[in-house]
Amino acid sequence: MSASDWGISLLVFLSVVIFLQTLFNVVRTILRRRKESFTQETRRSLTDLFLFTDPALLWRVNIIALILLPLLAYLLLGSLPITVLVAILIAISPRLILLYLKKRRFNQLHSQLPDTLLMMASALRGGANLGQTLEGLAKDLSAPMSQELSLVVREQRLGVTFEDAVSHLADRVHSQDFDLVVSALRINREVGGNLADTLQRLGETVRRRLMMEQKIQALTSQGKLQGLVMTALPVLIILALMHIEPAATGALFDTYKGWAVLGIAIILEMLGYWGIRKIVSIEV
């Protein structure tokens, strides 16, 4: 090999090394920024949920799953679109899980609120002040209401004013009903009045509203179920055809045109399900 060939080979080798090093640095920077964003958002969400888990550990678990599960799906099925779909689902699964946990906790708080208000009214009529009432309810009620009231009590013990403590409660919950309760407590703190009667009326109003929401949810459950069935039906048909006519169905997973058809079908499925959910979602 001549000297010029050696020079060209060395130049190509150095170019590849520089390219790989640059690519490695870019990927490492992206992962570091993504990790910082993930840990901050997850820590804030977990704190709101009163779940004290290390976000860095969840990040490592998510990265390991993002590498292993798509690889396992490709080895078992040999389909690139399914592998990409599995990777996307794993990538967005932490956010979806946190949203589900937040929604479930919000529903639990919402269902506990009427009884909490009526118990507060009864305690105030019995001669207890507002601080004693909140402290007693924090011990007697079950989670998650007891967790929120305990945090309000602890904040007051640490020097936070009552108005700020209950405002923090409203900020954490993000509920119109809790905003009404906090407004009633703050107004009573400033101008006085019969707080027991106010809380009792609020409790009865929230209970009637909750009953109306549950009735609407029961009436619209059929539409939601139909949306799930209509969304899952094409997927089940494709899975059945893969076993009945694998040669004819294989074009969907082995050709670029098939991938395009699958992509369009997935988008239309998502739009259809979103439309059905919008139709059956009624705000009270």
C-alpha positions in Angstrom: 0.0 0.0 0.0 1.4 3.4 -1.0 1.9 6.3 1.2 -1.0 8.2 -0.3 -3.3 5.2 0.4 -2.1 5.1 4.0 -2.8 8.8 4.3 -6.3 8.5 2.9 -7.1 5.5 5.2 -5.8 7.5 8.2 -7.9 10.5 7.2 -11.0 8.4 6.9 -10.3 6.7 10.3 -9.8 10.1 12.0 -13.0 11.4 10.4 -15.0 8.4 11.6 -13.5 8.9 15.1 -14.3 12.6 15.2 -17.9 11.9 13.9 -18.5 9.2 16.5 -17.1 11.4 19.3 -19.3 14.3 18.2 -22.3 12.1 18.0 -21.5 10.7 21.5 -21.2 14.2 22.9 -24.5 15.3 21.4 -26.4 12.2 22.6 -24.9 12.6 26.1 -25.9 16.3 26.2 -29.4 15.5 25.1 -29.7 12.7 27.6 -28.4 14.9 30.4 -30.9 17.7 29.7 -33.7 15.2 29.3 -32.7 13.6 32.7 -32.7 17.0 34.4 -36.1 17.9 33.0 -37.5 14.4 33.8 -36.2 14.4 37.4 -37.6 17.9 38.1 -41.0 17.3 36.7 -41.2 13.8 38.3 -40.1 15.1 41.7 -42.7 17.9 41.6 -45.4 15.4 40.5 -44.5 12.8 43.1 -44.4 15.5 45.8 -47.9 16.6 44.9 -48.9 12.9 45.1 -47.1 12.4 48.5 -45.0 9.7 46.9 -41.4 10.0 48.0 -39.4 8.0 45.4 -36.0 8.9 43.9 -36.7 10.3 40.4 -33.2 9.4 39.3 -34.1 5.7 39.9 -37.2 6.0 37.9 -35.2 7.6 35.1 -32.8 4.7 35.1 -35.6 2.2 35.0 -37.3 4.0 32.1 -34.0 4.0 30.1 -33.4 0.3 30.7 -37.0 -0.5 29.7 -36.6 1.8 26.6 -33.6 -0.3 25.5 -34.6 -3.8 26.4 -38.4 -4.0 25.7 -38.3 -2.7 22.1 -35.3 -5.0 21.4 -37.3 -7.9 22.8 -40.3 -6.9 20.7 -38.2 -6.9 17.6 -36.6 -10.3 18.3 -40.0 -11.9 19.0 -42.1 -10.2 16.2 -39.5 -9.0 13.7 -41.6 -5.9 12.9 -40.0 -2.5 12.8 -43.3 -0.5 13.2 -44.3 -2.5 16.2 -40.8 -2.0 17.7 -41.1 1.8 17.2 -44.6 1.8 18.7 -43.4 -0.1 21.8 -40.5 2.4 22.2 -42.9 5.3 21.9 -45.3 3.8 24.5 -42.4 3.2 26.9 -41.1 6.7 26.4 -44.4 8.3 27.3 -45.5 5.8 29.9 -44.1 7.7 32.9 -46.1 10.8 32.0 -49.2 8.7 31.4 -48.8 6.9 34.8 -48.4 10.2 36.7 -51.4 11.7 35.0 -53.5 8.6 35.9 -52.3 8.8 39.6 -53.1 12.5 39.7 -56.5 12.0 38.3 -57.3 9.1 40.7 -56.1 11.2 43.7 -58.1 14.2 42.6 -61.2 12.0 42.3 -60.6 10.7 45.8 -60.2 14.2 47.2 -63.3 15.3 45.5 -65.3 12.4 46.9 -64.1 13.1 50.4 -64.7 16.8 50.4 -68.5 16.9 51.2 -68.0 14.7 54.3 -65.0 16.7 55.3 -67.0 20.0 55.2 -69.9 18.6 57.2 -67.5 17.2 59.8 -65.8 20.6 60.0 -69.2 22.3 60.5 -70.1 19.8 63.3 -66.8 20.3 65.0 -67.1 24.1 64.9 -70.7 23.9 66.3 -69.3 21.7 69.1 -67.0 24.5 70.3 -63.7 23.7 68.6 -61.8 26.4 66.8 -60.7 26.1 63.2 -57.1 25.1 64.0 -58.3 22.3 66.3 -60.8 21.2 63.7 -58.3 20.9 61.0 -55.8 19.0 63.2 -58.5 16.6 64.4 -59.7 15.9 60.8 -56.1 15.4 59.7 -55.9 12.5 62.2 -59.3 11.0 61.7 -59.8 11.1 57.9 -58.2 8.7 55.5 -55.7 9.6 52.8 -55.5 11.7 50.6 -57.6 14.3 52.5 -55.7 13.6 55.7 -52.4 14.2 53.9 -53.5 17.6 52.6 -54.9 18.8 55.9 -51.8 17.5 57.8 -49.7 19.6 55.5 -51.8 22.7 56.1 -51.5 22.1 59.9 -47.7 21.6 59.6 -47.2 24.8 57.6 -49.1 26.8 60.2 -46.8 25.4 62.9 -43.8 26.4 60.9 -45.0 30.0 60.8 -47.0 30.2 57.5 -50.1 32.2 57.8 -53.5 30.5 57.6 -54.4 32.3 54.4 -51.2 31.2 52.7 -51.5 27.6 54.0 -55.0 27.2 52.6 -54.0 28.9 49.4 -51.2 26.4 49.0 -53.8 23.7 49.4 -55.9 25.2 46.6 -52.9 25.4 44.4 -52.0 21.8 44.9 -55.5 20.4 44.2 -56.6 22.7 41.3 -60.3 22.2 42.0 -63.2 24.7 41.7 -64.8 23.2 44.8 -61.6 23.6 46.9 -61.3 27.1 45.6 -64.7 27.9 47.0 -63.9 26.3 50.4 -60.6 28.3 50.6 -62.4 31.5 49.7 -65.0 30.9 52.4 -62.3 30.2 55.0 -60.3 33.3 54.0 -63.3 35.6 54.0 -64.5 34.3 57.4 -61.0 34.9 58.7 -61.1 38.5 57.6 -64.7 39.6 58.2 -66.1 36.9 60.6 -69.5 35.2 60.4 -71.0 31.9 61.0 -68.4 29.6 59.4 -70.2 26.4 60.4 -73.4 27.2 58.4 -71.3 28.3 55.5 -69.3 25.1 55.5 -72.5 23.0 55.8 -74.1 24.7 52.8 -70.9 24.2 50.8 -70.8 20.6 51.8 -74.4 20.0 50.7 -73.8 21.9 47.4 -70.6 19.9 46.7 -72.4 16.6 47.5 -75.3 17.4 45.1 -72.7 18.4 42.4 -70.8 15.2 43.0 -74.0 13.1 42.7 -74.8 14.9 39.4 -71.3 14.1 38.1 -71.6 10.5 39.0 -75.0 10.3 37.3 -73.6 11.9 34.1 -70.6 9.5 34.3 -73.0 6.5 34.5 -75.1 7.8 31.6 -72.0 8.4 29.4 -70.2 5.2 30.3 -71.8 3.4 27.4 -70.4 5.9 24.9 -67.0 5.6 26.4 -67.1 1.8 26.2 -68.2 2.1 22.6 -65.2 4.3 21.9 -62.9 1.8 23.4 -64.5 -1.1 21.4 -64.4 0.8 18.1 -60.8 1.8 18.7 -59.7 -1.8 19.7 -61.7 -3.5 16.9 -59.3 -2.7 14.0 -56.3 -3.9 16.1 -58.0 -7.1 16.9 -58.9 -7.7 13.2 -55.3 -7.1 12.2 -54.1 -9.6 14.8 -56.6 -12.1 13.6 -55.6 -11.7 10.0 -51.9 -12.1 10.9 -52.8 -15.7 12.0 -55.4 -16.4 9.3 -53.6 -14.9 6.3 -50.0 -14.1 7.3 -48.8 -13.7 3.7 -51.4 -11.1 2.8 -51.1 -9.2 6.1 -47.3 -9.3 6.1 -47.2 -6.4 3.6 -48.4 -4.0 6.3 -45.3 -4.7 8.3 -42.7 -5.4 5.7 -43.1 -2.6 3.1 -42.9 1.1 3.2 -46.5 1.4 1.9 -47.7 -0.8 4.6 -46.0 1.3 7.2 -47.6 4.4 5.7 -51.0 2.7 5.9 -50.4 1.7 9.5 -49.3 5.2 10.4 -52.4 6.8 8.8 -54.6 4.2 10.5 -53.1 4.9 13.9 -53.6 8.6 13.5 -57.2 8.2 12.4 -57.8 5.8 15.3 -56.5 8.4 17.8 -58.6 11.2 16.3 -61.7 9.0 16.3 -61.2 8.0 20.0 -60.5 11.7 20.9 -63.6 12.8 19.2 -65.8 10.2 21.0 -64.3 11.2 24.3 -65.0 14.9 23.6 -68.6 14.0 22.7 -69.3 12.1 25.9 -67.4 14.4 28.2 -69.8 16.8 29.9 -68.7 19.5 32.3 -70.8 20.1 35.3 
